[in-house]
Amino acid sequence: MTTQKSVNDPVFARRESEARSYCRSFDTTFASAQGSIMTDTTGREYIDFLAGCSSLNYGHNDPDMKAALVDHIAGDGIAHGLDLHTQTKADFLEAFESHILAPRGMDHRLMFTGPTGANAVEAAMKIARKVTGRTNIIAFTNGFHGVTMGALAATGNGYHRGGAAMDTQGVTRMPFDGYAEGVDSAALLEQMLSDASGGIDAPAAILLETVQGEGGLNAASAGWVRRIAEIAKAHGALLIIDDIQAGCGRTGTFFSFEEMGVTPDIVTMAKSLSGFGLPMALVLVRPERDVFGPAEHNGTFRGNTHAFVTARVAIEKFWSDKAFEEELAHKATLITTGLQQLADMIPGAKLKGRGLMQGVDVGSGELAGEICARAFEQGLIIETSGAEDEVVKVLAPLTTTDAEFRKGFDILTGAAASILETTKIAAE
Ligand SMILES: Cc1ncc(COP(=O)(O)O)c(C=O)c1O
């Protein structure tokens, strides 16, 4: 029997590590969830504009994925199979090939890594280094790629890198698109790489997110990404696109780069890949770059059999035709409209991001945090992002209904209005 824990049950504070994070902002005890609604143990409902940080793009407990998984378990389907051939893996590979890769003309192979995004990034960086015999990887300001040592070196955020308590190595950081006003950062990279005294070792790879999820929803332009792809090619480096947060439909298309005219050598994926919140990560790698020998990037949990079941359903249900993508374009517009209302309330505030990963830079982490905290009191789960946590960031499930979006934005703008009013009264 499980006992229902109350909000104030001290077991979390008593026993859970100080490393816990999201639960500090959303201090209740959650019990169940369906679609875009989470319910706590007191029965209170919350609209979820966080979606497991983009791990629940199709909402909580999608009924078709749930039914397929329940059937699989009830039929004693394989639960863990190392990387043995299983029917569920074959079915997932077939679906991914026919609905995702083939229509986009991608010849990439799928390499299953350990189940976290960070592990996929580690594998991608290792592949690039193995292919080129070079160490250096170019990563960008405000990039976030995970917190294991290799991925952490590529992560800009100093707080996270500080957690390593030692030097992180093998990465040169360059300004992302739009980072320094008036600076063409692609031209700068090209110039420094081409200059024998530019001080940058020949790179194994250039690693980027097309929209920096944790780094403040900085969206690179298609032209910038294309130029970076050309620079990578000209300098013998692999192009790695980290689509762990921006992929699986988050920007409005399955991959975040698919309308940019680039073909990355490597794509990293995790988060919403399983469709159901189950851990699974992979590296998509062009066949000529598929250089690891058997078990060279080993791991007990490479490919999660339950995730194969739900991921196959997710792909067949949402990506076998254009209908879902069309809905996403409509929802992206709804989000822009909702966030514009918020931005209009705050002098100097700016819209950030694109597709269904948009937010508002409200100018300070303190204000963004207060708005999100007030929104949570009113029943909306929403988080911040950016170097100073200054961006109020919407990462709602892509399946969120128009009515839920409207209700969520009402709560958000109401929360902002009440915070701004309190600040104004305090200043008077
Ligand atoms: C773009 C990007 N890459 C990598 C990661 C790391 O993934 P994980 O937390 O599953 O290790 C994240 C996590 O937020 C991410 O947003």
The ligand as an SDF file (V2000), in Angstrom:
LIG
                    3D

 16 16  0  0  0  0  0  0  0  0999 V2000
   19.6410   20.8190  -25.5530 C   0  0  0  0  0  0  0  0  0  0  0  0
   19.9020   19.8620  -24.4380 C   0  0  0  0  0  0  0  0  0  0  0  0
   20.8990   18.9760  -24.5670 N   0  0  0  0  0  0  0  0  0  0  0  0
   21.1620   18.0850  -23.5960 C   0  0  0  0  0  0  0  0  0  0  0  0
   20.4160   18.0340  -22.4420 C   0  0  0  0  0  0  0  0  0  0  0  0
   20.7270   17.0250  -21.3870 C   0  0  0  0  0  0  0  0  0  0  0  0
   19.7270   16.0490  -21.3300 O   0  0  0  0  0  0  0  0  0  0  0  0
   19.5350   15.1870  -20.0120 P   0  0  0  0  0  0  0  0  0  0  0  0
   19.0410   16.1080  -18.9380 O   0  0  0  0  0  0  0  0  0  0  0  0
   18.5340   14.1420  -20.3830 O   0  0  0  0  0  0  0  0  0  0  0  0
   20.8810   14.6140  -19.6880 O   0  0  0  0  0  0  0  0  0  0  0  0
   19.3730   18.9500  -22.2690 C   0  0  0  0  0  0  0  0  0  0  0  0
   18.5660   18.9680  -21.0320 C   0  0  0  0  0  0  0  0  0  0  0  0
   17.8510   19.8770  -20.7260 O   0  0  0  0  0  0  0  0  0  0  0  0
   19.1060   19.8880  -23.2880 C   0  0  0  0  0  0  0  0  0  0  0  0
   18.1220   20.7840  -23.1710 O   0  0  0  0  0  0  0  0  0  0  0  0
  1  2  1  0
  2  3  1  0
  2 15  2  0
  3  4  2  0
  4  5  1  0
  5  6  1  0
  5 12  2  0
  6  7  1  0
  7  8  1  0
  8  9  2  0
  8 10  1  0
  8 11  1  0
 12 13  1  0
 12 15  1  0
 13 14  2  0
 15 16  1  0
M  END
$$$$
